[in-house]
Amino acid sequence: MSKNNKIEDSLSKIFSNSGYKMIDVSSKEITHRRALAAGEIILNSEIIGLIKNKKMPKGDPLSIAEVSGINGVKKTSELIPLCHPLSLDHISIHTEIDQARNSIIVYCLVSANSKTGVEMEALSGVNSALLAIYDLSKIVEPNLKITNTKLLVKSGGKKGLWINPDGIPEKIKSTLNI
């Protein structure tokens, strides 16, 4: 056994009793990782009308949601202590109004060439965007509900493609050709 391996083994023994640790990904291969998450905020018909007509008192929640979502993705490792800081290659936020439910659905797509996945980043992006919509909408009506936040799809790494077993929206399914 080399001197470096002995030192590593000794250090591993010392730190094995730690209550929390960031997973060691140093031996993993870099692969292209992608994750798509979604979430929804239930508003009311008045707020939906104001958003569609660009008449919200504090400004356009959908535009602010995109910027906030991107910031949320970038700050994930600062907010969630055991997440690895990642060099991200792509972030995209998409919002869509569901008139029938008086809601807005937020999608966040994140990709990186990394040793670890980007699921938490996608979920952070969705939540940041939803909270921005909440912040700009509460002035009209504070009884709002954030719901249905979940990972829809992830790919990369040794497990390859994962699709949420509870199902994914048809437009996502058709884009993936599944």
C-alpha positions, 0 to 999 in steps of 0.5 A, a space after each residue: 500500500 502506498 503512503 498516499 493510500 495509507 493517509 487516505 484510509 486513515 483520514 476516511 476512518 477519522 471522518 467516517 463518524 461525521 454526522 453529515 458529509 458531502 458524497 465523494 464523487 471524485 472517482 465518478 466519470 463526468 457525464 452530461 447530466 440533465 434534469 427537468 422539474 416542474 411545480 405549480 402555483 394556484 392563484 385565482 381568476 383575478 390574478 390570472 387576468 391581471 397577469 395576462 393583461 400585464 396589469 399586476 401592481 408590482 410588475 410581470 410575475 412571469 418575467 421575474 419568475 424566469 430571473 428568480 428561477 435562474 438565480 435559484 438554480 445558481 444558488 442551490 449549493 449555498 441553500 442546500 448544505 450537502 449539494 455539490 457546487 456545480 459548473 452549469 452549462 444551461 438553465 432554462 425556465 418556462 412558465 405557462 398559464 393554466 386558465 382552467 386551474 387558475 394556476 401557473 406551471 413552472 418548468 426548469 431545465 438544467 444541464 451540466 457536464 458533471 460527476 453528479 446530477 442536477 436534480 436539486 438545481 432544477 427543483 431549486 429553480 422551480 421553487 425560486 420561480 414559484 416564490 417570485 410569482 407568489 411575492 408579486 401576486 400576494 398584494 392582490 390576494 395572499 391566499 395562494 398555494 404552491 403545489 405539485 413540485 416534482 422532478 419529471 425527468 433526469 438523465 446522465 450518469 450510470 443510471 441513464 434516463 429516469 422518467 417520473 413513474 407518476 407520469 409526465 405532461 404529454 408535451 414533454 413525453 412527445 418531445 422525448 419520443 417515448 
